[in-house]
Amino acid sequence: MYPSTSSLIVLALAAGPLVAQVPGGQWDLTFQVDGVEVYGKTGRSVAAVGDLDADGVTDWAVGTPLRGFVGTNGGYVEIQSGATGATIRVLTGPGFGDEFGWEILGGHDLDADGVPDLIVSAPEAETIGAFSGATGAVLWSSQFVNWS
């Protein structure tokens, strides 16, 4: 089992792997997340989001806010298991070029369902939204009602 978020330092490099270090310890490659597009900025934001899959290990989210400039959406956030690195869920932005996933905040249970939730920004849409950690559903947003 991996250390708790209070004793784990995570480093994300836009062009490299995700590594972790226990304070005072060695840097070890924990999981590697590779972007699917050269200019997508995978790893622009990385956040510990709490234990979303109830396996006792803190999960994490990685933002790719510029995917929409080459692909078909306005960015995305991939939530990954802290135990296995497997994808738990992918959240996508509201529109082309919105830079969804520029910033991610997680670990707080906003809807009181016992599962931590996420807040994600889409700065080009001047929007911030909260998403259920249990289902990925939109809990609230500052501007958009129907996020995809």
C-alpha positions in Angstrom: 0.0 0.0 0.0 1.2 3.5 -0.8 1.7 6.2 1.9 -1.1 8.6 2.7 -1.3 11.9 1.0 0.1 13.6 4.1 3.4 11.8 3.6 3.7 11.7 -0.1 5.1 14.3 -2.5 4.0 14.1 -6.1 5.8 15.6 -9.0 4.3 16.0 -12.4 6.3 17.1 -15.4 4.5 18.2 -18.5 6.7 16.1 -20.7 7.6 13.3 -18.3 6.4 10.7 -15.8 4.6 11.1 -12.5 7.0 10.3 -9.6 6.5 10.2 -5.9 8.8 10.6 -2.9 8.3 9.8 0.8 9.9 12.7 2.7 13.5 11.9 3.3 13.4 9.0 0.9 14.2 8.2 -2.7 12.3 9.4 -5.8 10.5 6.4 -7.2 8.4 6.1 -10.3 5.0 5.3 -9.0 2.8 5.7 -12.2 3.5 7.2 -15.5 0.8 9.3 -17.3 1.6 10.0 -21.0 -0.4 12.7 -22.8 -2.2 11.7 -26.0 -1.4 14.9 -27.8 1.8 16.9 -28.0 0.4 20.2 -26.9 -2.4 18.9 -24.6 -0.4 19.9 -21.4 -1.1 16.6 -19.7 0.0 17.1 -16.1 -0.7 20.9 -16.1 -2.6 20.2 -12.9 -2.3 17.2 -10.6 -4.2 16.7 -7.3 -4.8 14.1 -4.7 -8.6 13.8 -4.6 -9.2 11.4 -1.8 -10.3 7.7 -1.9 -12.9 7.7 -4.6 -13.0 3.9 -5.2 -13.1 2.9 -1.5 -9.9 0.8 -1.6 -8.2 2.6 1.2 -5.7 4.4 -1.0 -5.9 8.0 -2.0 -6.6 8.5 -5.7 -5.4 11.4 -7.9 -6.5 13.4 -10.9 -4.5 14.7 -13.8 -5.6 17.6 -16.0 -5.1 17.9 -19.8 -6.6 21.4 -20.4 -5.4 22.0 -24.0 -6.5 18.8 -25.7 -9.4 20.7 -27.4 -7.0 22.7 -29.6 -6.0 19.5 -31.5 -8.8 17.1 -30.5 -12.5 17.3 -30.1 -13.1 18.7 -26.7 -12.1 21.5 -24.4 -9.8 19.5 -22.1 -10.3 16.7 -19.7 -9.4 15.4 -16.2 -8.5 11.7 -15.7 -9.0 10.3 -12.3 -6.7 7.4 -11.5 -6.5 4.8 -8.7 -3.8 5.5 -6.2 -3.4 1.7 -5.7 -3.2 0.5 -9.4 -3.0 3.6 -11.6 -6.1 2.4 -13.5 -8.5 5.0 -14.8 -11.5 5.4 -12.5 -13.3 8.1 -14.5 -12.7 10.8 -17.1 -14.4 14.2 -16.9 -14.6 16.3 -20.0 -14.9 20.0 -20.5 -18.0 22.0 -21.6 -16.8 23.2 -24.9 -13.9 23.5 -27.4 -10.9 25.4 -26.2 -12.3 26.0 -22.6 -9.1 24.6 -21.0 -11.1 22.4 -18.7 -8.7 20.8 -16.2 -6.4 23.9 -15.8 -6.7 23.6 -12.0 -8.1 20.7 -9.9 -8.9 20.7 -6.2 -10.1 17.5 -4.5 -10.5 15.7 -1.3 -13.5 17.5 0.2 -17.0 15.9 0.4 -19.2 18.7 -1.0 -22.4 16.7 -1.3 -22.2 14.8 2.0 -22.4 11.4 0.4 -19.2 10.0 2.1 -17.1 10.3 -1.1 -14.7 13.2 -1.8 -15.6 15.4 -4.7 -13.6 17.6 -7.2 -13.6 21.2 -8.3 -12.2 21.8 -11.8 -11.6 25.1 -13.6 -12.1 25.9 -17.3 -10.5 29.4 -17.4 -11.2 30.2 -21.1 -14.9 29.6 -20.3 -14.6 31.7 -17.1 -16.1 28.7 -15.3 -15.5 26.6 -12.3 -17.5 23.4 -11.5 -17.8 20.8 -8.8 -18.1 17.2 -9.7 -19.3 14.2 -7.6 -16.4 11.9 -6.8 -18.9 9.0 -6.6 -20.5 9.4 -10.0 -18.8 12.3 -11.9 -22.1 14.2 -12.1 -22.0 18.0 -11.9 -22.8 19.2 -8.4 -22.7 22.9 -9.4 -21.0 25.2 -11.8 -20.6 29.0 -11.9 -21.9 29.3 -15.4 -22.8 26.1 -17.3 -25.7 23.9 -16.4 -25.1 21.0 -18.8 -21.5 19.9 -18.8 -20.7 16.9 -21.0 
